[in-house]
Amino acid sequence: MCGIIGVISRNEQSVVSDILGGLGCLSSRGYDGAGIVVQQGASFHLHKREGKLVNLLNSLDENITGVCGIAHNRWATHGGATDTNAHPHMSSDDSVVVVHNGILENYLSLKAALLRNGFHFQSDTDTEVIPNLIQQALEDGAKSLVKAVMDIIPLLEGEYAFLVMSKKYPEEIVAATYERPLILGVSKDKYVVGSSEIALVGLSDKVVELGDNEVVSINANSVSCYK
């Protein structure tokens, strides 16, 4: 089982350290790769490395800051332990980024359809179909990141928990889950969402487990839930 965490905060100086601290608590969830992406306005700063978390930590720029970010520890299921196969994964146009825990059983058919529609793929993972499907939904007219996520969920077969950010909708994390744990943590200045409550220790005052088929939009000031 992989580990995922996302943080959105009114104090951008703490976001990276909060994420990496939570990712460290999830280090037992994956030794094959680790990665983080932080959003600053309409820009993504993405770093990922194969192997243990220390490989990622040694590669990071100390000056990374941002209001929100997501990260991942990987067990290799689809594709080997490489930098490219480590999460997060981007859409073809680099506008959508995703971390994902779970297995998409029908990813090959989804990938084939996306390839026919002109999308390209960098990795061997099942996860990479998710950001491309979201990009396609936004191009097809979805009016929000939440709506795009809800539009693609009926296409996914398998178990999943994933976190999404978009350049088009900065300072927002959208979370979705089906038969995989996802916990939302709340404190006075931040929201944290992760695949285990252990990742939220010290970062939240209250935690809530998300339910199956629940989609949550998180910004620095509020949380909205959809089913």
Protein Blocks (a to p, Z undefined) as FASTA:
>chain_A
ZZddddddfblklmmmmmmmmmmmmmmnockbccddddehjaccddddehjfklmmmmpc
fkbgcfbdcddddddfehcadfklpccdddfkopaccddedddfklmmmmmmmmmnopac
fbfcfklmmmmmmmmmmmnopabfklmmmmmmmmpgcddddddddfklghiacdddehia
cdddddfkbccddfbfklmgopacbdcdddehiacdddfkbccddZZ
